[in-house]
Amino acid sequence: MKVVTADGSTPDAVASLKRNSWIISQIIPFIGGLVQIALQIFIGVGIANDPEKRSWFDKLGNLTVVRTQ
């Protein structure tokens, strides 16, 4: 599996930062951990309910995950 842009190319740094921006909550002591758990649930539910199986953060960065051989 790999992450690509809508046209199939490798994502640039900005798209990667957008896709992984949810991880920033980990730097806040204690509350950051709770926020992290909530975000993981939010992301999982979003992926499960999306027909393309893309998270909100994938859409923010205009990215998708594809299977590779």
CHARMM internal coordinates of N, CA and C (Angstrom, degrees):
IC EDIT
DIST 1 N 1 CA 1.4325
DIST 1 CA 1 C 1.5254
ANGL 1 N 1 CA 1 C 108.81
DIST 1 C 2 N 1.3323
ANGL 1 CA 1 C 2 N 114.47
DIHE 1 N 1 CA 1 C 2 N 146.21
DIST 2 N 2 CA 1.4570
ANGL 1 C 2 N 2 CA 118.98
DIHE 1 CA 1 C 2 N 2 CA 175.36
DIST 2 CA 2 C 1.5176
ANGL 2 N 2 CA 2 C 109.56
DIHE 1 C 2 N 2 CA 2 C -151.56
DIST 2 C 3 N 1.3111
ANGL 2 CA 2 C 3 N 115.36
DIHE 2 N 2 CA 2 C 3 N 159.17
DIST 3 N 3 CA 1.4569
ANGL 2 C 3 N 3 CA 122.48
DIHE 2 CA 2 C 3 N 3 CA -179.96
DIST 3 CA 3 C 1.5182
ANGL 3 N 3 CA 3 C 108.22
DIHE 2 C 3 N 3 CA 3 C -96.51
DIST 3 C 4 N 1.3387
ANGL 3 CA 3 C 4 N 115.73
DIHE 3 N 3 CA 3 C 4 N 131.74
DIST 4 N 4 CA 1.4649
ANGL 3 C 4 N 4 CA 121.49
DIHE 3 CA 3 C 4 N 4 CA 178.99
DIST 4 CA 4 C 1.5220
ANGL 4 N 4 CA 4 C 109.44
DIHE 3 C 4 N 4 CA 4 C -135.81
DIST 4 C 5 N 1.3276
ANGL 4 CA 4 C 5 N 115.88
DIHE 4 N 4 CA 4 C 5 N 164.57
DIST 5 N 5 CA 1.4602
ANGL 4 C 5 N 5 CA 121.11
DIHE 4 CA 4 C 5 N 5 CA 174.78
DIST 5 CA 5 C 1.5231
ANGL 5 N 5 CA 5 C 109.18
DIHE 4 C 5 N 5 CA 5 C -79.98
DIST 5 C 6 N 1.3244
ANGL 5 CA 5 C 6 N 115.83
DIHE 5 N 5 CA 5 C 6 N 176.35
DIST 6 N 6 CA 1.4610
ANGL 5 C 6 N 6 CA 120.73
DIHE 5 CA 5 C 6 N 6 CA -178.48
DIST 6 CA 6 C 1.5258
ANGL 6 N 6 CA 6 C 112.29
DIHE 5 C 6 N 6 CA 6 C -59.10
DIST 6 C 7 N 1.3436
ANGL 6 CA 6 C 7 N 117.53
DIHE 6 N 6 CA 6 C 7 N -30.66
DIST 7 N 7 CA 1.4646
ANGL 6 C 7 N 7 CA 120.09
DIHE 6 CA 6 C 7 N 7 CA -179.96
DIST 7 CA 7 C 1.5303
ANGL 7 N 7 CA 7 C 113.00
DIHE 6 C 7 N 7 CA 7 C -91.88
DIST 7 C 8 N 1.3400
ANGL 7 CA 7 C 8 N 117.35
DIHE 7 N 7 CA 7 C 8 N 5.15
DIST 8 N 8 CA 1.4610
ANGL 7 C 8 N 8 CA 121.06
DIHE 7 CA 7 C 8 N 8 CA 175.85
DIST 8 CA 8 C 1.5180
ANGL 8 N 8 CA 8 C 115.31
DIHE 7 C 8 N 8 CA 8 C 92.04
DIST 8 C 9 N 1.3328
ANGL 8 CA 8 C 9 N 116.65
DIHE 8 N 8 CA 8 C 9 N 1.17
DIST 9 N 9 CA 1.4674
ANGL 8 C 9 N 9 CA 119.23
DIHE 8 CA 8 C 9 N 9 CA -179.44
DIST 9 CA 9 C 1.5341
ANGL 9 N 9 CA 9 C 111.31
DIHE 8 C 9 N 9 CA 9 C -87.22
DIST 9 C 10 N 1.3101
ANGL 9 CA 9 C 10 N 115.36
DIHE 9 N 9 CA 9 C 10 N 169.41
DIST 10 N 10 CA 1.4589
ANGL 9 C 10 N 10 CA 121.52
DIHE 9 CA 9 C 10 N 10 CA 178.56
DIST 10 CA 10 C 1.5286
ANGL 10 N 10 CA 10 C 109.42
DIHE 9 C 10 N 10 CA 10 C -70.99
DIST 10 C 11 N 1.3308
ANGL 10 CA 10 C 11 N 118.36
DIHE 10 N 10 CA 10 C 11 N 134.92
DIST 11 N 11 CA 1.4681
ANGL 10 C 11 N 11 CA 120.07
DIHE 10 CA 10 C 11 N 11 CA -179.47
DIST 11 CA 11 C 1.5314
ANGL 11 N 11 CA 11 C 112.43
DIHE 10 C 11 N 11 CA 11 C -66.38
DIST 11 C 12 N 1.3257
ANGL 11 CA 11 C 12 N 115.20
DIHE 11 N 11 CA 11 C 12 N 146.41
DIST 12 N 12 CA 1.4637
ANGL 11 C 12 N 12 CA 119.23
DIHE 11 CA 11 C 12 N 12 CA 175.61
DIST 12 CA 12 C 1.5313
ANGL 12 N 12 CA 12 C 109.58
DIHE 11 C 12 N 12 CA 12 C -83.54
DIST 12 C 13 N 1.3131
ANGL 12 CA 12 C 13 N 116.32
DIHE 12 N 12 CA 12 C 13 N 178.47
DIST 13 N 13 CA 1.4678
ANGL 12 C 13 N 13 CA 121.30
DIHE 12 CA 12 C 13 N 13 CA -176.31
DIST 13 CA 13 C 1.5255
ANGL 13 N 13 CA 13 C 112.12
DIHE 12 C 13 N 13 CA 13 C -62.57
DIST 13 C 14 N 1.3199
ANGL 13 CA 13 C 14 N 117.89
DIHE 13 N 13 CA 13 C 14 N -38.74
DIST 14 N 14 CA 1.4629
ANGL 13 C 14 N 14 CA 121.16
DIHE 13 CA 13 C 14 N 14 CA -178.66
DIST 14 CA 14 C 1.5270
ANGL 14 N 14 CA 14 C 110.55
DIHE 13 C 14 N 14 CA 14 C -64.85
DIST 14 C 15 N 1.3186
ANGL 14 CA 14 C 15 N 117.76
DIHE 14 N 14 CA 14 C 15 N -45.68
DIST 15 N 15 CA 1.4622
ANGL 14 C 15 N 15 CA 121.27
DIHE 14 CA 14 C 15 N 15 CA 178.69
DIST 15 CA 15 C 1.5245
ANGL 15 N 15 CA 15 C 110.69
DIHE 14 C 15 N 15 CA 15 C -63.08
DIST 15 C 16 N 1.3129
ANGL 15 CA 15 C 16 N 117.35
DIHE 15 N 15 CA 15 C 16 N -39.97
DIST 16 N 16 CA 1.4632
ANGL 15 C 16 N 16 CA 121.21
DIHE 15 CA 15 C 16 N 16 CA 178.43
DIST 16 CA 16 C 1.5235
ANGL 16 N 16 CA 16 C 111.33
DIHE 15 C 16 N 16 CA 16 C -64.84
DIST 16 C 17 N 1.3333
ANGL 16 CA 16 C 17 N 116.69
DIHE 16 N 16 CA 16 C 17 N -40.94
DIST 17 N 17 CA 1.4641
ANGL 16 C 17 N 17 CA 120.23
DIHE 16 CA 16 C 17 N 17 CA 177.45
DIST 17 CA 17 C 1.5218
ANGL 17 N 17 CA 17 C 111.53
DIHE 16 C 17 N 17 CA 17 C -63.85
DIST 17 C 18 N 1.3280
ANGL 17 CA 17 C 18 N 117.04
DIHE 17 N 17 CA 17 C 18 N -40.87
DIST 18 N 18 CA 1.4632
ANGL 17 C 18 N 18 CA 120.25
DIHE 17 CA 17 C 18 N 18 CA 177.72
DIST 18 CA 18 C 1.5233
ANGL 18 N 18 CA 18 C 110.57
DIHE 17 C 18 N 18 CA 18 C -62.60
DIST 18 C 19 N 1.3221
ANGL 18 CA 18 C 19 N 116.82
DIHE 18 N 18 CA 18 C 19 N -43.90
DIST 19 N 19 CA 1.4601
ANGL 18 C 19 N 19 CA 121.16
DIHE 18 CA 18 C 19 N 19 CA -177.92
DIST 19 CA 19 C 1.5215
ANGL 19 N 19 CA 19 C 111.63
DIHE 18 C 19 N 19 CA 19 C -64.93
DIST 19 C 20 N 1.3151
ANGL 19 CA 19 C 20 N 117.80
DIHE 19 N 19 CA 19 C 20 N -34.84
DIST 20 N 20 CA 1.4615
ANGL 19 C 20 N 20 CA 121.68
DIHE 19 CA 19 C 20 N 20 CA -176.02
DIST 20 CA 20 C 1.5234
ANGL 20 N 20 CA 20 C 113.50
DIHE 19 C 20 N 20 CA 20 C -103.98
DIST 20 C 21 N 1.3246
ANGL 20 CA 20 C 21 N 117.95
DIHE 20 N 20 CA 20 C 21 N 13.91
DIST 21 N 21 CA 1.4620
ANGL 20 C 21 N 21 CA 121.36
DIHE 20 CA 20 C 21 N 21 CA -177.19
DIST 21 CA 21 C 1.5234
ANGL 21 N 21 CA 21 C 113.34
DIHE 20 C 21 N 21 CA 21 C -64.00
DIST 21 C 22 N 1.3064
ANGL 21 CA 21 C 22 N 118.08
DIHE 21 N 21 CA 21 C 22 N -24.82
DIST 22 N 22 CA 1.4643
ANGL 21 C 22 N 22 CA 120.92
DIHE 21 CA 21 C 22 N 22 CA -179.34
DIST 22 CA 22 C 1.5231
ANGL 22 N 22 CA 22 C 112.29
DIHE 21 C 22 N 22 CA 22 C -64.71
DIST 22 C 23 N 1.3159
ANGL 22 CA 22 C 23 N 118.38
DIHE 22 N 22 CA 22 C 23 N -21.05
DIST 23 N 23 CA 1.4621
ANGL 22 C 23 N 23 CA 122.28
DIHE 22 CA 22 C 23 N 23 CA -177.62
DIST 23 CA 23 C 1.5341
ANGL 23 N 23 CA 23 C 111.37
DIHE 22 C 23 N 23 CA 23 C -70.17
DIST 23 C 24 N 1.3318
ANGL 23 CA 23 C 24 N 118.14
DIHE 23 N 23 CA 23 C 24 N -20.70
DIST 24 N 24 CA 1.4654
ANGL 23 C 24 N 24 CA 121.73
DIHE 23 CA 23 C 24 N 24 CA -177.39
DIST 24 CA 24 C 1.5268
ANGL 24 N 24 CA 24 C 111.95
DIHE 23 C 24 N 24 CA 24 C -58.38
DIST 24 C 25 N 1.3226
ANGL 24 CA 24 C 25 N 117.98
DIHE 24 N 24 CA 24 C 25 N -25.49
DIST 25 N 25 CA 1.4677
ANGL 24 C 25 N 25 CA 120.59
DIHE 24 CA 24 C 25 N 25 CA -178.80
DIST 25 CA 25 C 1.5258
ANGL 25 N 25 CA 25 C 112.58
DIHE 24 C 25 N 25 CA 25 C -63.26
DIST 25 C 26 N 1.3082
ANGL 25 CA 25 C 26 N 118.14
DIHE 25 N 25 CA 25 C 26 N -17.87
DIST 26 N 26 CA 1.4637
ANGL 25 C 26 N 26 CA 121.42
DIHE 25 CA 25 C 26 N 26 CA -179.34
DIST 26 CA 26 C 1.5217
ANGL 26 N 26 CA 26 C 113.16
DIHE 25 C 26 N 26 CA 26 C -67.55
DIST 26 C 27 N 1.3168
ANGL 26 CA 26 C 27 N 118.83
DIHE 26 N 26 CA 26 C 27 N -19.37
DIST 27 N 27 CA 1.4617
ANGL 26 C 27 N 27 CA 119.65
DIHE 26 CA 26 C 27 N 27 CA -175.95
DIST 27 CA 27 C 1.5263
ANGL 27 N 27 CA 27 C 112.76
DIHE 26 C 27 N 27 CA 27 C -78.37
DIST 27 C 28 N 1.3251
ANGL 27 CA 27 C 28 N 118.53
DIHE 27 N 27 CA 27 C 28 N -12.17
DIST 28 N 28 CA 1.4597
ANGL 27 C 28 N 28 CA 121.81
DIHE 27 CA 27 C 28 N 28 CA 179.27
DIST 28 CA 28 C 1.5295
ANGL 28 N 28 CA 28 C 108.56
DIHE 27 C 28 N 28 CA 28 C -87.50
DIST 28 C 29 N 1.3225
ANGL 28 CA 28 C 29 N 118.25
DIHE 28 N 28 CA 28 C 29 N 120.04
DIST 29 N 29 CA 1.4721
ANGL 28 C 29 N 29 CA 119.78
DIHE 28 CA 28 C 29 N 29 CA -178.97
DIST 29 CA 29 C 1.5287
ANGL 29 N 29 CA 29 C 112.21
DIHE 28 C 29 N 29 CA 29 C -59.84
DIST 29 C 30 N 1.3159
ANGL 29 CA 29 C 30 N 116.78
DIHE 29 N 29 CA 29 C 30 N 141.10
DIST 30 N 30 CA 1.4602
ANGL 29 C 30 N 30 CA 127.88
DIHE 29 CA 29 C 30 N 30 CA 178.25
DIST 30 CA 30 C 1.5279
ANGL 30 N 30 CA 30 C 113.44
DIHE 29 C 30 N 30 CA 30 C 57.60
DIST 30 C 31 N 1.3213
ANGL 30 CA 30 C 31 N 117.89
DIHE 30 N 30 CA 30 C 31 N -65.63
DIST 31 N 31 CA 1.4659
ANGL 30 C 31 N 31 CA 120.30
DIHE 30 CA 30 C 31 N 31 CA -178.36
DIST 31 CA 31 C 1.5214
ANGL 31 N 31 CA 31 C 110.35
DIHE 30 C 31 N 31 CA 31 C -61.94
DIST 31 C 32 N 1.3164
ANGL 31 CA 31 C 32 N 116.54
DIHE 31 N 31 CA 31 C 32 N -34.75
DIST 32 N 32 CA 1.4636
ANGL 31 C 32 N 32 CA 120.38
DIHE 31 CA 31 C 32 N 32 CA 177.72
DIST 32 CA 32 C 1.5128
ANGL 32 N 32 CA 32 C 111.90
DIHE 31 C 32 N 32 CA 32 C -60.35
DIST 32 C 33 N 1.3318
ANGL 32 CA 32 C 33 N 116.90
DIHE 32 N 32 CA 32 C 33 N -37.43
DIST 33 N 33 CA 1.4632
ANGL 32 C 33 N 33 CA 120.93
DIHE 32 CA 32 C 33 N 33 CA 177.18
DIST 33 CA 33 C 1.5141
ANGL 33 N 33 CA 33 C 111.92
DIHE 32 C 33 N 33 CA 33 C -64.04
DIST 33 C 34 N 1.3311
ANGL 33 CA 33 C 34 N 116.34
DIHE 33 N 33 CA 33 C 34 N -40.68
DIST 34 N 34 CA 1.4644
ANGL 33 C 34 N 34 CA 120.61
DIHE 33 CA 33 C 34 N 34 CA 178.33
DIST 34 CA 34 C 1.5261
ANGL 34 N 34 CA 34 C 110.87
DIHE 33 C 34 N 34 CA 34 C -67.87
DIST 34 C 35 N 1.3168
ANGL 34 CA 34 C 35 N 115.44
DIHE 34 N 34 CA 34 C 35 N -41.38
DIST 35 N 35 CA 1.4711
ANGL 34 C 35 N 35 CA 120.06
DIHE 34 CA 34 C 35 N 35 CA 176.98
DIST 35 CA 35 C 1.5209
ANGL 35 N 35 CA 35 C 109.79
DIHE 34 C 35 N 35 CA 35 C -62.78
DIST 35 C 36 N 1.3255
ANGL 35 CA 35 C 36 N 116.53
DIHE 35 N 35 CA 35 C 36 N -40.12
DIST 36 N 36 CA 1.4657
ANGL 35 C 36 N 36 CA 121.96
DIHE 35 CA 35 C 36 N 36 CA 179.77
DIST 36 CA 36 C 1.5288
ANGL 36 N 36 CA 36 C 110.85
DIHE 35 C 36 N 36 CA 36 C -60.15
DIST 36 C 37 N 1.3241
ANGL 36 CA 36 C 37 N 117.14
DIHE 36 N 36 CA 36 C 37 N -45.19
DIST 37 N 37 CA 1.4679
ANGL 36 C 37 N 37 CA 121.27
DIHE 36 CA 36 C 37 N 37 CA 178.85
DIST 37 CA 37 C 1.5185
ANGL 37 N 37 CA 37 C 110.18
DIHE 36 C 37 N 37 CA 37 C -62.26
DIST 37 C 38 N 1.3338
ANGL 37 CA 37 C 38 N 116.71
DIHE 37 N 37 CA 37 C 38 N -45.26
DIST 38 N 38 CA 1.4651
ANGL 37 C 38 N 38 CA 120.61
DIHE 37 CA 37 C 38 N 38 CA 179.31
DIST 38 CA 38 C 1.5276
ANGL 38 N 38 CA 38 C 111.07
DIHE 37 C 38 N 38 CA 38 C -61.51
DIST 38 C 39 N 1.3272
ANGL 38 CA 38 C 39 N 117.04
DIHE 38 N 38 CA 38 C 39 N -42.12
DIST 39 N 39 CA 1.4646
ANGL 38 C 39 N 39 CA 120.35
DIHE 38 CA 38 C 39 N 39 CA 178.92
DIST 39 CA 39 C 1.5232
ANGL 39 N 39 CA 39 C 111.94
DIHE 38 C 39 N 39 CA 39 C -65.34
DIST 39 C 40 N 1.3247
ANGL 39 CA 39 C 40 N 117.49
DIHE 39 N 39 CA 39 C 40 N -38.56
DIST 40 N 40 CA 1.4636
ANGL 39 C 40 N 40 CA 120.24
DIHE 39 CA 39 C 40 N 40 CA 178.81
DIST 40 CA 40 C 1.5239
ANGL 40 N 40 CA 40 C 110.81
DIHE 39 C 40 N 40 CA 40 C -64.28
DIST 40 C 41 N 1.3271
ANGL 40 CA 40 C 41 N 116.92
DIHE 40 N 40 CA 40 C 41 N -39.54
DIST 41 N 41 CA 1.4702
ANGL 40 C 41 N 41 CA 120.27
DIHE 40 CA 40 C 41 N 41 CA 176.40
DIST 41 CA 41 C 1.5240
ANGL 41 N 41 CA 41 C 109.57
DIHE 40 C 41 N 41 CA 41 C -65.44
DIST 41 C 42 N 1.3317
ANGL 41 CA 41 C 42 N 116.83
DIHE 41 N 41 CA 41 C 42 N -45.96
DIST 42 N 42 CA 1.4639
ANGL 41 C 42 N 42 CA 122.39
DIHE 41 CA 41 C 42 N 42 CA 179.12
DIST 42 CA 42 C 1.5266
ANGL 42 N 42 CA 42 C 111.08
DIHE 41 C 42 N 42 CA 42 C -57.58
DIST 42 C 43 N 1.3197
ANGL 42 CA 42 C 43 N 116.54
DIHE 42 N 42 CA 42 C 43 N -45.16
DIST 43 N 43 CA 1.4663
ANGL 42 C 43 N 43 CA 121.48
DIHE 42 CA 42 C 43 N 43 CA 179.97
DIST 43 CA 43 C 1.5248
ANGL 43 N 43 CA 43 C 110.53
DIHE 42 C 43 N 43 CA 43 C -65.07
DIST 43 C 44 N 1.3346
ANGL 43 CA 43 C 44 N 117.13
DIHE 43 N 43 CA 43 C 44 N -45.23
DIST 44 N 44 CA 1.4660
ANGL 43 C 44 N 44 CA 121.12
DIHE 43 CA 43 C 44 N 44 CA -179.55
DIST 44 CA 44 C 1.5156
ANGL 44 N 44 CA 44 C 112.60
DIHE 43 C 44 N 44 CA 44 C -61.68
DIST 44 C 45 N 1.3288
ANGL 44 CA 44 C 45 N 116.55
DIHE 44 N 44 CA 44 C 45 N -44.16
DIST 45 N 45 CA 1.4674
ANGL 44 C 45 N 45 CA 120.65
DIHE 44 CA 44 C 45 N 45 CA 178.49
DIST 45 CA 45 C 1.5244
ANGL 45 N 45 CA 45 C 109.94
DIHE 44 C 45 N 45 CA 45 C -65.04
DIST 45 C 46 N 1.3236
ANGL 45 CA 45 C 46 N 116.88
DIHE 45 N 45 CA 45 C 46 N -40.96
DIST 46 N 46 CA 1.4637
ANGL 45 C 46 N 46 CA 120.53
DIHE 45 CA 45 C 46 N 46 CA 178.72
DIST 46 CA 46 C 1.5160
ANGL 46 N 46 CA 46 C 112.36
DIHE 45 C 46 N 46 CA 46 C -62.03
DIST 46 C 47 N 1.3260
ANGL 46 CA 46 C 47 N 116.75
DIHE 46 N 46 CA 46 C 47 N -43.09
DIST 47 N 47 CA 1.4635
ANGL 46 C 47 N 47 CA 120.85
DIHE 46 CA 46 C 47 N 47 CA 178.79
DIST 47 CA 47 C 1.5229
ANGL 47 N 47 CA 47 C 110.34
DIHE 46 C 47 N 47 CA 47 C -65.19
DIST 47 C 48 N 1.3277
ANGL 47 CA 47 C 48 N 116.85
DIHE 47 N 47 CA 47 C 48 N -42.91
DIST 48 N 48 CA 1.4658
ANGL 47 C 48 N 48 CA 120.83
DIHE 47 CA 47 C 48 N 48 CA -178.65
DIST 48 CA 48 C 1.5257
ANGL 48 N 48 CA 48 C 112.08
DIHE 47 C 48 N 48 CA 48 C -63.65
DIST 48 C 49 N 1.3258
ANGL 48 CA 48 C 49 N 117.31
DIHE 48 N 48 CA 48 C 49 N -30.77
DIST 49 N 49 CA 1.4606
ANGL 48 C 49 N 49 CA 121.11
DIHE 48 CA 48 C 49 N 49 CA -176.72
DIST 49 CA 49 C 1.5251
ANGL 49 N 49 CA 49 C 114.12
DIHE 48 C 49 N 49 CA 49 C -96.83
DIST 49 C 50 N 1.3069
ANGL 49 CA 49 C 50 N 117.99
DIHE 49 N 49 CA 49 C 50 N -3.20
DIST 50 N 50 CA 1.4610
ANGL 49 C 50 N 50 CA 121.15
DIHE 49 CA 49 C 50 N 50 CA -179.43
DIST 50 CA 50 C 1.5252
ANGL 50 N 50 CA 50 C 110.01
DIHE 49 C 50 N 50 CA 50 C -92.12
DIST 50 C 51 N 1.3368
ANGL 50 CA 50 C 51 N 118.79
DIHE 50 N 50 CA 50 C 51 N 131.01
DIST 51 N 51 CA 1.4678
ANGL 50 C 51 N 51 CA 120.30
DIHE 50 CA 50 C 51 N 51 CA -179.06
DIST 51 CA 51 C 1.5314
ANGL 51 N 51 CA 51 C 113.54
DIHE 50 C 51 N 51 CA 51 C -61.93
DIST 51 C 52 N 1.3333
ANGL 51 CA 51 C 52 N 117.37
DIHE 51 N 51 CA 51 C 52 N -29.02
DIST 52 N 52 CA 1.4675
ANGL 51 C 52 N 52 CA 121.11
DIHE 51 CA 51 C 52 N 52 CA 179.15
DIST 52 CA 52 C 1.5249
ANGL 52 N 52 CA 52 C 112.03
DIHE 51 C 52 N 52 CA 52 C -93.44
DIST 52 C 53 N 1.3477
ANGL 52 CA 52 C 53 N 117.01
DIHE 52 N 52 CA 52 C 53 N 0.36
DIST 53 N 53 CA 1.4769
ANGL 52 C 53 N 53 CA 123.21
DIHE 52 CA 52 C 53 N 53 CA -178.85
DIST 53 CA 53 C 1.5253
ANGL 53 N 53 CA 53 C 111.59
DIHE 52 C 53 N 53 CA 53 C 58.55
DIST 53 C 54 N 1.3365
ANGL 53 CA 53 C 54 N 115.90
DIHE 53 N 53 CA 53 C 54 N 40.66
DIST 54 N 54 CA 1.4626
ANGL 53 C 54 N 54 CA 122.11
DIHE 53 CA 53 C 54 N 54 CA 177.80
DIST 54 CA 54 C 1.5199
ANGL 54 N 54 CA 54 C 109.10
DIHE 53 C 54 N 54 CA 54 C -108.73
DIST 54 C 55 N 1.3221
ANGL 54 CA 54 C 55 N 116.36
DIHE 54 N 54 CA 54 C 55 N 139.55
DIST 55 N 55 CA 1.4596
ANGL 54 C 55 N 55 CA 120.10
DIHE 54 CA 54 C 55 N 55 CA 176.63
DIST 55 CA 55 C 1.5284
ANGL 55 N 55 CA 55 C 109.68
DIHE 54 C 55 N 55 CA 55 C -80.85
DIST 55 C 56 N 1.3248
ANGL 55 CA 55 C 56 N 114.89
DIHE 55 N 55 CA 55 C 56 N 168.51
DIST 56 N 56 CA 1.4516
ANGL 55 C 56 N 56 CA 120.20
DIHE 55 CA 55 C 56 N 56 CA 176.94
DIST 56 CA 56 C 1.5246
ANGL 56 N 56 CA 56 C 110.12
DIHE 55 C 56 N 56 CA 56 C -60.24
DIST 56 C 57 N 1.3340
ANGL 56 CA 56 C 57 N 116.87
DIHE 56 N 56 CA 56 C 57 N -34.60
DIST 57 N 57 CA 1.4595
ANGL 56 C 57 N 57 CA 121.23
DIHE 56 CA 56 C 57 N 57 CA -179.05
DIST 57 CA 57 C 1.5275
ANGL 57 N 57 CA 57 C 111.73
DIHE 56 C 57 N 57 CA 57 C -74.39
DIST 57 C 58 N 1.3359
ANGL 57 CA 57 C 58 N 118.08
DIHE 57 N 57 CA 57 C 58 N -29.55
DIST 58 N 58 CA 1.4636
ANGL 57 C 58 N 58 CA 120.65
DIHE 57 CA 57 C 58 N 58 CA 172.58
DIST 58 CA 58 C 1.5271
ANGL 58 N 58 CA 58 C 109.47
DIHE 57 C 58 N 58 CA 58 C -65.25
DIST 58 C 59 N 1.3225
ANGL 58 CA 58 C 59 N 115.76
DIHE 58 N 58 CA 58 C 59 N -42.23
DIST 59 N 59 CA 1.4628
ANGL 58 C 59 N 59 CA 120.32
DIHE 58 CA 58 C 59 N 59 CA 179.55
DIST 59 CA 59 C 1.5237
ANGL 59 N 59 CA 59 C 110.97
DIHE 58 C 59 N 59 CA 59 C -66.49
DIST 59 C 60 N 1.3344
ANGL 59 CA 59 C 60 N 117.23
DIHE 59 N 59 CA 59 C 60 N -38.18
DIST 60 N 60 CA 1.4612
ANGL 59 C 60 N 60 CA 121.67
DIHE 59 CA 59 C 60 N 60 CA 178.53
DIST 60 CA 60 C 1.5277
ANGL 60 N 60 CA 60 C 111.05
DIHE 59 C 60 N 60 CA 60 C -59.69
DIST 60 C 61 N 1.3163
ANGL 60 CA 60 C 61 N 116.81
DIHE 60 N 60 CA 60 C 61 N -40.79
DIST 61 N 61 CA 1.4635
ANGL 60 C 61 N 61 CA 121.25
DIHE 60 CA 60 C 61 N 61 CA 178.88
DIST 61 CA 61 C 1.5150
ANGL 61 N 61 CA 61 C 113.86
DIHE 60 C 61 N 61 CA 61 C -90.44
DIST 61 C 62 N 1.3544
ANGL 61 CA 61 C 62 N 117.59
DIHE 61 N 61 CA 61 C 62 N 3.22
DIST 62 N 62 CA 1.4637
ANGL 61 C 62 N 62 CA 123.63
DIHE 61 CA 61 C 62 N 62 CA -176.55
DIST 62 CA 62 C 1.5319
ANGL 62 N 62 CA 62 C 110.64
DIHE 61 C 62 N 62 CA 62 C 54.15
DIST 62 C 63 N 1.3491
ANGL 62 CA 62 C 63 N 115.42
DIHE 62 N 62 CA 62 C 63 N 48.49
DIST 63 N 63 CA 1.4586
ANGL 62 C 63 N 63 CA 122.23
DIHE 62 CA 62 C 63 N 63 CA -177.06
DIST 63 CA 63 C 1.5177
ANGL 63 N 63 CA 63 C 110.84
DIHE 62 C 63 N 63 CA 63 C -121.45
DIST 63 C 64 N 1.3174
ANGL 63 CA 63 C 64 N 115.18
DIHE 63 N 63 CA 63 C 64 N 163.32
DIST 64 N 64 CA 1.4537
ANGL 63 C 64 N 64 CA 121.60
DIHE 63 CA 63 C 64 N 64 CA 173.99
DIST 64 CA 64 C 1.5276
ANGL 64 N 64 CA 64 C 108.36
DIHE 63 C 64 N 64 CA 64 C -146.18
DIST 64 C 65 N 1.3234
ANGL 64 CA 64 C 65 N 116.11
DIHE 64 N 64 CA 64 C 65 N 157.80
DIST 65 N 65 CA 1.4611
ANGL 64 C 65 N 65 CA 121.57
DIHE 64 CA 64 C 65 N 65 CA 177.72
DIST 65 CA 65 C 1.5200
ANGL 65 N 65 CA 65 C 107.43
DIHE 64 C 65 N 65 CA 65 C -103.32
DIST 65 C 66 N 1.3269
ANGL 65 CA 65 C 66 N 116.78
DIHE 65 N 65 CA 65 C 66 N 129.72
DIST 66 N 66 CA 1.4636
ANGL 65 C 66 N 66 CA 121.30
DIHE 65 CA 65 C 66 N 66 CA 179.75
DIST 66 CA 66 C 1.5194
ANGL 66 N 66 CA 66 C 109.73
DIHE 65 C 66 N 66 CA 66 C -120.78
DIST 66 C 67 N 1.3084
ANGL 66 CA 66 C 67 N 115.63
DIHE 66 N 66 CA 66 C 67 N 152.29
DIST 67 N 67 CA 1.4649
ANGL 66 C 67 N 67 CA 120.95
DIHE 66 CA 66 C 67 N 67 CA 176.35
DIST 67 CA 67 C 1.5216
ANGL 67 N 67 CA 67 C 109.23
DIHE 66 C 67 N 67 CA 67 C -82.71
DIST 67 C 68 N 1.3163
ANGL 67 CA 67 C 68 N 115.60
DIHE 67 N 67 CA 67 C 68 N 138.63
DIST 68 N 68 CA 1.4614
ANGL 67 C 68 N 68 CA 120.92
DIHE 67 CA 67 C 68 N 68 CA 175.83
DIST 68 CA 68 C 1.5166
ANGL 68 N 68 CA 68 C 108.44
DIHE 67 C 68 N 68 CA 68 C -118.14
DIST 68 C 69 N 1.2992
ANGL 68 CA 68 C 69 N 116.36
DIHE 68 N 68 CA 68 C 69 N 160.68
DIST 69 N 69 CA 1.4661
ANGL 68 C 69 N 69 CA 119.46
DIHE 68 CA 68 C 69 N 69 CA -178.82
DIST 69 CA 69 C 1.4946
ANGL 69 N 69 CA 69 C 111.50
DIHE 68 C 69 N 69 CA 69 C -97.18
END
COOR INIT
IC SEED 1 N 1 CA 1 C
IC BUILD
